[in-house]
C-alpha cells in the first residue's frame, strides 16, 4: 500500500524585490523596475519535494539558504512567486517565537483563544488544558499575561499548543533552540510519538545531532536551491561539504582578525591549520575521526628545546584539553632534544581524535621554552581558530569516555 503524500512541492520559486535607494527618483524608479531580473532576489529556486505521512524530515543549510522562507511558503505566511505547494491535513506551525500568542492575555486565555482558532469548542479545550499546561510546565504563570514570559516560557506554551491541537503536519523552525535541554528532550519524545501515529514532521535546525537521531530524511538547501535529499547521514556529509567551501573563503580572515597574539617573536608561528581526515583545511571535525593541528614555526634566534603547545577551550573560555611537546616526552624527542638555529623553519603536526560533545571550541597555540630566567614566551596565539565538533552520541559533560559495559551474575558468598 502506497503511503499518502502529505506535502507536495513542485517547481517552487520565491522571489523578493531588491529596492534601490539614494536617488531622488528612486521610488518612481523602483515602481517601474521592481520586477526586472536585476532587482529580484531569488530566495527559492525551482524546489521539488514530496513528504509522506509519518516522515520526520530535517532541513539544514547555511544561513540565508532559504530554509525559513520555505516553511513560510508552506504555512501560507508568504505566497509563492511560482510553482505549486500542497499540504493535506491540519498544519500546526511554530515558526517565530510567540507568534499566534496575544501578549496581553494570560497563558490560559491564550489556550482558549488558540483552540477557538483551530475550531475546538470551549468544552473540548477544557479537556485539553491539563495536557497542555503539564507539557508547558508553566505552573502558576499560566495565569500571568504572556508579555511577562521569558523566551523559554513563550516557546514552551507555543509548542505545547501546537502539538496538542492534533495536527496532521507539524512544522518547526529552530524554535526548540530557545528551550532548555530537558524541554528539548520532552519535545523530541513527543516527536517520536507523533511519528508512530503517522503524523508528518518538518523542521529546520542547525543541530546535525537532531537530524541524525530523529529524522528519516535530510534535505540540504544552499543559495535557494535543494542540493540534496536523502538519508540523514548523507545529508549531513553533504552539508559539511557546503560549509567547508564557505569556511575556506573566510578562514584566513577569521583567523587574522579574532586572535590575540603576543610574545618576543624569537620563534614565530607563521602559519597554522586544522586538517581533517581527508587532508583538507577545515573548521569542523567529527569527534571519532582523526585530525591534525599543523604549525609552521620560524626561529629568529638560536633556541634550545622549544615547547610547542596547543589548548582547546569552549566558547565560554573554559579550558577543555590540550598538550605540548614537553608533556609528550619521548613522543616529542625530535623537538625536546634539539637546538634550532636562527633562520630555521619547521612544521609541527599534532595528530589525535577529539571525543568531545558537539559544539563550538577555540584553539590556541604557543611556542615557549624554559630558560635560566624561567618560562620565556616566544609567540602565543589565543583563540586563533574557532571550530565545531560534530558528535552524534549522547553524553554527560564534555568528554566521551567510550565506556564498555560488562554484566555478570552476582554469586552470594557462602
C-alpha positions as CSV (number, residue, x, y, z in Angstrom):
1,X,0.0,0.0,0.0
2,X,1.4,3.4,-1.0
3,X,2.0,5.9,1.8
4,X,0.0,9.1,1.1
5,X,1.8,12.3,0.3
6,X,1.2,14.9,3.0
7,X,3.3,17.7,1.5
8,X,3.9,18.2,-2.3
9,X,6.1,21.0,-3.6
10,X,6.5,21.3,-7.4
11,X,8.8,23.8,-9.1
12,X,8.5,26.3,-6.2
13,X,10.1,29.7,-6.7
14,X,10.0,32.6,-4.3
15,X,11.4,36.0,-5.3
16,X,11.8,39.2,-3.3
17,X,12.2,42.6,-4.8
18,X,15.5,44.5,-4.1
19,X,14.7,48.1,-3.7
20,X,17.4,50.6,-4.6
21,X,17.8,53.8,-2.7
22,X,19.8,57.0,-2.7
23,X,18.4,58.9,-5.7
24,X,15.6,61.4,-5.7
25,X,13.6,59.4,-8.2
26,X,14.3,56.1,-6.5
27,X,10.6,55.5,-5.5
28,X,9.4,56.0,-9.1
29,X,12.3,54.0,-10.4
30,X,11.5,51.2,-8.0
31,X,7.9,51.1,-9.1
32,X,9.0,50.9,-12.7
33,X,11.9,48.4,-12.3
34,X,10.8,46.4,-9.3
35,X,10.2,43.2,-11.2
36,X,13.2,43.4,-13.6
37,X,15.7,40.5,-13.3
38,X,18.3,42.8,-11.9
39,X,16.1,43.8,-9.0
40,X,14.9,40.4,-8.0
41,X,16.4,38.2,-5.2
42,X,15.6,34.5,-5.8
43,X,15.1,33.2,-2.2
44,X,13.9,29.8,-3.5
45,X,14.7,28.3,-6.9
46,X,12.7,25.5,-8.5
47,X,12.2,23.4,-5.3
48,X,10.7,19.9,-5.7
49,X,9.9,17.9,-2.5
50,X,7.4,15.2,-1.6
51,X,6.9,14.2,2.1
52,X,4.7,11.3,3.1
53,X,2.7,10.5,6.2
54,X,4.8,9.5,9.2
55,X,8.0,11.0,7.9
56,X,10.2,13.3,10.1
57,X,12.3,15.5,7.7
58,X,15.1,17.8,8.8
59,X,16.0,20.8,6.6
60,X,19.6,22.1,7.0
61,X,21.8,24.5,5.2
62,X,23.9,27.7,5.7
63,X,22.4,30.9,6.8
64,X,20.4,32.6,4.0
65,X,19.9,29.3,2.1
66,X,16.1,29.7,2.1
67,X,15.1,27.3,4.9
68,X,12.8,29.6,6.8
69,X,11.4,31.0,3.5
70,X,10.4,27.5,2.5
71,X,8.5,27.0,5.8
72,X,6.7,30.3,5.4
73,X,5.5,29.4,2.0
74,X,4.4,26.0,3.2
75,X,2.3,27.5,6.0
76,X,0.8,30.3,3.8
77,X,2.6,33.2,5.6
78,X,4.1,34.2,2.3
79,X,2.8,33.3,-1.2
80,X,5.0,31.5,-3.8
81,X,6.1,33.5,-6.8
82,X,5.6,30.5,-9.0
83,X,5.1,26.7,-8.6
84,X,2.8,24.6,-6.6
85,X,2.5,23.8,-2.9
86,X,0.0,21.4,-1.5
87,X,-0.4,20.3,2.2
88,X,-3.0,17.7,3.1
89,X,-4.4,17.8,6.6
90,X,-4.3,20.1,9.6
91,X,-1.0,22.1,10.0
92,X,0.5,23.3,13.2
93,X,3.4,25.6,12.8
94,X,5.9,27.1,15.2
95,X,8.0,29.5,13.1
96,X,8.6,32.6,15.2
97,X,8.8,32.9,18.9
98,X,5.5,33.9,20.4
99,X,3.7,34.0,17.0
100,X,0.0,33.5,17.5
101,X,0.0,34.4,21.2
102,X,-1.7,37.6,22.4
103,X,0.8,39.3,24.8
104,X,-2.0,41.0,26.7
105,X,-3.8,37.7,27.5
106,X,-2.7,35.2,30.1
107,X,-1.4,31.8,29.2
108,X,-4.7,30.2,30.0
109,X,-6.7,32.8,28.0
110,X,-4.3,32.2,25.0
111,X,-5.0,28.4,25.2
112,X,-8.8,29.1,24.8
113,X,-8.1,31.7,22.1
114,X,-5.8,29.3,20.2
115,X,-8.3,26.5,20.4
116,X,-11.1,28.7,19.0
117,X,-8.9,29.5,16.0
118,X,-8.4,25.7,15.4
119,X,-12.2,25.1,15.6
120,X,-12.4,23.5,19.0
121,X,-15.3,24.2,21.4
122,X,-14.7,25.6,24.8
123,X,-15.6,22.2,26.3
124,X,-13.0,20.4,24.1
125,X,-10.3,22.9,25.1
126,X,-11.2,22.4,28.8
127,X,-10.5,18.7,28.3
128,X,-7.1,19.5,26.7
129,X,-6.0,22.1,29.3
130,X,-4.4,19.6,31.7
131,X,-2.2,18.1,29.0
132,X,-1.2,21.5,27.6
133,X,-0.4,23.0,30.9
134,X,1.5,20.0,32.1
135,X,3.6,19.8,29.0
136,X,4.3,23.6,29.0
137,X,5.3,23.4,32.7
138,X,4.4,27.0,33.5
139,X,2.9,26.4,37.0
140,X,1.1,29.5,38.3
141,X,2.5,31.5,35.4
142,X,-0.3,30.1,33.3
143,X,-2.5,32.9,34.8
144,X,0.1,35.6,34.0
145,X,0.0,37.8,30.8
146,X,2.4,36.2,28.3
147,X,4.1,39.6,27.7
148,X,5.8,38.9,31.1
149,X,7.1,35.5,30.0
150,X,10.7,34.7,29.4
151,X,11.7,33.4,25.9
152,X,11.7,29.8,27.3
153,X,8.2,30.2,28.7
154,X,7.0,31.6,25.4
155,X,8.3,28.6,23.4
156,X,7.0,26.0,25.9
157,X,3.5,27.4,25.7
158,X,3.5,27.8,21.9
159,X,5.0,24.4,21.3
160,X,2.5,22.7,23.7
161,X,-0.4,24.4,22.0
162,X,0.9,23.3,18.6
163,X,1.3,19.6,19.4
164,X,-1.9,19.2,21.4
165,X,-4.2,20.5,18.7
166,X,-3.9,17.1,17.0
167,X,-2.1,18.3,13.8
168,X,-1.5,16.0,10.8
169,X,1.6,18.1,9.9
170,X,3.9,19.8,12.5
171,X,6.3,22.4,11.1
172,X,9.0,23.8,13.4
173,X,11.7,26.5,12.6
174,X,14.5,26.3,15.1
175,X,12.2,27.3,18.0
176,X,13.4,24.5,20.2
177,X,16.8,26.2,20.5
178,X,15.2,28.5,23.0
179,X,14.1,25.8,25.4
180,X,16.4,24.1,27.9
181,X,17.8,20.7,27.4
182,X,15.0,18.9,29.5
183,X,12.3,20.6,27.4
184,X,14.0,19.8,24.2
185,X,14.2,16.1,25.2
186,X,10.5,16.2,26.1
187,X,9.7,17.7,22.7
188,X,11.6,15.0,20.8
189,X,10.0,12.2,22.8
190,X,6.7,13.7,21.6
191,X,8.0,13.9,18.0
192,X,8.6,10.1,18.2
193,X,5.0,9.6,19.5
194,X,3.7,11.7,16.6
195,X,5.7,9.8,14.1
196,X,4.3,6.5,15.5
197,X,0.8,7.9,15.0
198,X,1.6,8.6,11.3
199,X,2.0,12.3,11.7
200,X,4.4,14.3,9.5
201,X,7.1,16.5,11.0
202,X,9.2,19.0,9.1
203,X,11.7,21.1,11.0
204,X,14.6,23.5,10.2
205,X,17.6,23.1,12.5
206,X,21.3,23.9,12.8
207,X,21.7,20.8,15.1
208,X,23.1,18.0,13.0
209,X,22.6,15.8,16.0
210,X,18.8,16.2,15.9
211,X,18.8,15.3,12.2
212,X,20.9,12.2,12.8
213,X,18.8,11.0,15.8
214,X,15.3,11.8,14.9
215,X,14.9,12.2,11.1
216,X,14.1,9.7,8.4
217,X,15.4,12.2,5.8
218,X,17.6,15.2,5.5
219,X,17.2,18.0,2.9
220,X,20.1,20.4,2.3
221,X,19.4,23.9,0.9
222,X,22.1,26.2,-0.4
223,X,21.6,29.6,-2.1
224,X,17.9,28.9,-2.5
225,X,18.3,25.5,-4.2
226,X,17.7,22.0,-3.0
227,X,21.1,20.4,-3.4
228,X,20.5,17.1,-1.6
229,X,17.5,15.0,-0.4
230,X,18.3,11.6,1.2
231,X,19.4,9.8,4.3
232,X,20.3,11.9,7.4
233,X,23.9,10.8,7.3
234,X,24.4,11.5,3.6
235,X,22.6,14.9,4.1
236,X,25.0,15.8,6.9
237,X,28.0,14.8,4.8
238,X,26.7,17.0,2.0
239,X,26.1,19.9,4.4
240,X,29.6,19.6,5.7
241,X,31.0,19.9,2.2
242,X,28.9,23.0,1.6
243,X,30.1,24.6,4.9
244,X,33.7,23.6,4.2
245,X,33.5,25.6,0.9
246,X,32.1,28.6,2.7
247,X,34.6,28.4,5.5
248,X,37.6,28.0,3.1
249,X,36.7,31.5,1.8
250,X,36.6,33.1,5.3
251,X,39.0,31.1,7.4
252,X,42.1,33.2,6.8
253,X,40.3,36.5,7.5
254,X,38.6,35.0,10.6
255,X,41.9,33.7,12.0
256,X,43.7,37.0,11.5
257,X,41.0,39.2,13.0
258,X,39.9,37.3,16.0
259,X,43.0,36.1,17.8
260,X,45.2,37.7,20.4
261,X,48.9,37.5,19.6
262,X,51.9,38.3,21.9
263,X,55.5,37.3,22.6
264,X,59.0,38.4,21.8
265,X,58.9,36.6,18.4
266,X,62.3,35.0,18.7
267,X,60.4,32.0,17.4
268,X,57.3,32.9,15.4
269,X,54.2,30.9,14.3
270,X,53.9,31.8,10.6
271,X,51.0,29.5,9.7
272,X,48.6,27.1,11.3
273,X,45.6,24.9,10.4
274,X,43.2,22.2,11.4
275,X,43.5,19.4,8.9
276,X,40.6,16.9,8.6
277,X,40.9,13.1,7.9
278,X,40.9,13.9,4.2
279,X,43.9,16.2,4.4
280,X,41.9,19.4,3.9
281,X,41.9,22.6,6.0
282,X,38.7,22.8,8.0
283,X,36.8,24.5,10.8
284,X,34.6,21.5,11.5
285,X,35.7,18.0,12.7
286,X,33.9,14.8,13.5
287,X,34.5,13.5,17.1
288,X,35.5,10.0,16.1
289,X,37.6,11.0,13.0
290,X,41.4,11.6,13.2
291,X,42.5,15.1,12.6
292,X,45.7,17.1,12.9
293,X,46.9,20.5,14.0
294,X,49.7,22.0,11.9
295,X,52.0,24.8,12.9
296,X,54.8,26.4,10.7
297,X,57.4,27.9,13.0
298,X,60.4,30.1,12.1
299,X,63.3,30.6,14.5
300,X,64.8,34.1,14.5
301,X,67.2,33.3,17.3
302,X,69.1,30.1,18.4
303,X,66.7,28.3,20.8
304,X,67.2,25.1,22.7
305,X,64.4,22.6,23.5
306,X,61.4,24.8,22.5
307,X,58.0,23.8,23.8
308,X,55.2,23.7,21.2
309,X,51.7,23.7,22.7
310,X,48.0,23.8,21.9
311,X,45.0,24.4,24.1
312,X,41.3,23.9,23.3
313,X,38.7,25.9,25.1
314,X,34.9,26.0,24.9
315,X,33.3,29.3,23.8
316,X,32.9,30.4,27.4
317,X,36.6,30.3,27.8
318,X,36.9,27.2,29.9
319,X,40.0,25.1,29.0
320,X,38.9,21.6,28.0
321,X,42.1,19.9,26.8
322,X,45.5,20.4,25.2
323,X,49.0,19.2,25.3
324,X,52.6,20.2,24.4
325,X,55.9,18.7,23.3
326,X,57.2,18.8,26.9
327,X,54.3,16.8,28.3
328,X,54.5,14.3,25.4
329,X,58.1,13.4,26.5
330,X,59.6,10.6,24.3
331,X,57.0,11.1,21.6
332,X,58.4,14.5,21.0
333,X,62.1,13.7,21.3
334,X,62.7,15.3,17.9
335,X,61.8,18.6,19.4
336,X,62.9,18.2,23.0
337,X,66.5,17.2,22.3
338,X,67.3,19.7,19.6
339,X,68.7,23.2,19.3
340,X,67.2,25.2,16.4
341,X,69.3,27.9,14.7
342,X,68.3,31.3,13.6
343,X,66.6,31.2,10.2
344,X,65.5,27.6,10.5
345,X,61.8,26.8,9.8
346,X,59.9,23.7,10.8
347,X,56.4,22.2,10.5
348,X,54.9,20.6,13.7
349,X,51.9,18.2,13.4
350,X,49.8,17.1,16.4
351,X,47.7,14.0,15.4
352,X,44.7,13.0,17.5
353,X,41.0,12.4,17.8
354,X,38.7,14.7,19.9
355,X,35.8,12.8,21.5
356,X,34.2,16.0,22.9
357,X,30.5,16.8,22.9
358,X,29.1,18.6,19.9
359,X,29.6,22.3,20.0
360,X,31.9,25.2,19.3
361,X,35.5,25.4,20.5
362,X,38.5,27.7,20.2
363,X,42.1,26.6,19.5
364,X,45.1,28.5,21.0
365,X,48.8,27.9,20.0
366,X,52.1,28.7,21.6
367,X,55.9,28.4,21.4
368,X,57.8,28.8,24.7
369,X,60.8,27.3,26.5
370,X,62.4,27.1,29.9
371,X,65.5,29.3,30.2
372,X,67.6,30.3,33.2
373,X,65.2,33.2,33.6
374,X,62.1,31.0,33.8
375,X,59.4,30.4,31.2
376,X,60.1,32.5,28.1
377,X,57.2,33.2,25.7
378,X,58.2,33.5,22.1
379,X,54.8,33.5,20.4
380,X,51.3,32.8,21.6
381,X,48.1,33.0,19.6
382,X,44.9,32.9,21.6
383,X,41.6,31.7,20.0
384,X,43.3,31.6,16.7
385,X,40.9,29.1,15.1
386,X,37.2,28.8,16.0
387,X,35.9,25.4,15.1
388,X,33.0,23.0,15.6
389,X,33.0,19.4,16.8
390,X,30.3,17.1,15.4
391,X,29.3,14.3,17.7
392,X,26.1,12.3,17.3
393,X,26.5,10.5,20.6
394,X,24.7,11.5,23.8
395,X,27.0,12.1,26.7
396,X,27.3,13.8,30.1
397,X,29.8,16.7,30.3
398,X,32.4,17.4,27.6
399,X,34.3,14.2,27.1
400,X,33.1,10.8,25.8
401,X,34.9,8.1,27.9
402,X,33.8,5.4,25.4
403,X,32.9,3.1,28.3
404,X,32.2,-0.6,27.8
405,X,29.7,-2.4,29.9
406,X,30.2,-5.9,31.3
407,X,27.4,-7.7,33.3
408,X,28.0,-10.8,35.4
409,X,25.7,-12.6,37.7
410,X,26.2,-12.0,41.4
411,X,27.2,-15.1,43.3
412,X,26.5,-14.7,47.1
413,X,29.4,-15.7,49.2
414,X,28.8,-18.7,51.5
